[in-house]
Structure formats: structure tokens, C-alpha cells
Amino acid sequence: MSNVINFKTDNKTKKQAQKIAQEMGLSLSSVLNVMLLNFIKRKTLFISLNHEEPTDYLLDLLRESENEIKKNALSPKFRKSKEAIKWLNK
């Protein structure tokens, strides 16, 4: 027996999801059913954003790291934690 689940989403999201599902030869209903079954089976929510864009904050950190590497301003390797603590405290 099939049941109907209603939920709200904006029109743009629905249209994009329908288009992608159609390109994959699926209905949006099939995609959502697979997601629900996966959620039940794994008791986990898996989210993947294939086109993630790094934040400005992350880009700044990466630039800072690159500059430190160019200047060779990196910490040395330590064999013991006491050596690392000593180096950090200078």
C-alpha cells in the first residue's frame, strides 16, 4: 500500500531535483523513496554536496598556509611531546 508524504520545499529546489532525476531516468518520487529507505536501513543521514565552494574564511586560511610554506615558517618535526611544547613556548 502506498502512502503520500507531503513536505514543503521552494519551487526552485523542486524543479532542479526533478530535472536531475529525469536526467538519471528516475522520477523524483523514486529518488525520495531511495533516500527514505537508505535512511531507515542505515539510521544515518548522508549528505554530499558535489559542488561545494570554500568559504572566504577557508580561502584566507589556505593563502596564509601557502605563505607560511613559501617562507619556510613551519614547525619542525618532534619526536616527543615535551619538545613540541618547548618549541611552542619560545
C-alpha positions in Angstrom: 0.0 0.0 0.0 1.4 3.4 -1.0 1.2 6.4 1.2 1.6 10.1 0.4 4.1 12.2 2.3 3.7 16.0 1.8 6.6 18.3 2.7 7.4 21.9 1.7 10.3 23.0 -0.4 10.8 26.0 -2.6 9.9 25.8 -6.3 13.5 26.2 -7.5 14.7 23.2 -5.4 11.8 21.0 -6.6 12.4 21.9 -10.3 16.2 21.3 -10.0 15.6 17.9 -8.3 13.1 16.9 -10.9 15.4 17.8 -13.7 18.4 15.9 -12.2 16.1 12.9 -11.5 14.8 13.0 -15.1 18.3 13.1 -16.5 19.1 10.0 -14.5 16.0 8.3 -15.8 14.2 8.5 -12.5 11.2 10.1 -11.0 11.5 12.5 -8.1 9.3 10.1 -6.1 11.8 7.2 -6.8 14.7 9.4 -5.6 12.9 10.3 -2.4 11.9 6.7 -1.8 15.5 5.5 -2.2 16.6 8.2 0.2 14.0 7.2 2.8 14.9 3.5 2.5 18.6 4.3 2.9 17.7 6.5 6.0 15.8 3.6 7.5 18.4 1.0 6.7 21.5 2.9 7.9 19.8 5.1 10.6 22.1 7.8 9.2 21.7 10.8 7.0 24.3 11.0 4.3 24.6 14.4 2.6 27.0 15.0 -0.2 27.5 18.4 -1.9 29.5 17.7 -5.0 29.9 21.4 -5.9 30.9 22.8 -2.5 32.6 26.2 -2.6 35.1 27.0 0.1 34.2 29.9 2.3 36.2 33.2 2.2 37.5 32.3 5.7 38.8 28.9 4.4 40.4 30.6 1.4 42.1 33.1 3.6 43.5 30.2 5.8 44.7 28.4 2.8 46.5 31.5 1.5 48.1 32.0 4.9 49.3 28.4 4.9 50.7 28.8 1.4 52.6 31.9 2.5 54.0 30.1 5.6 55.2 27.2 3.4 56.9 29.7 1.0 58.6 31.4 3.9 59.5 28.0 5.4 57.8 29.2 8.6 56.7 25.8 9.6 57.2 23.9 12.8 59.9 21.2 12.9 59.1 17.6 13.4 59.1 16.4 17.0 59.8 13.0 18.5 58.4 13.8 21.9 55.6 16.0 23.1 57.8 17.8 25.5 59.9 19.0 22.6 56.8 20.3 20.9 55.6 22.1 24.0 59.1 23.7 24.5 59.1 24.9 20.8 55.6 26.4 21.2 56.5 28.2 24.4 59.5 30.1 22.9 
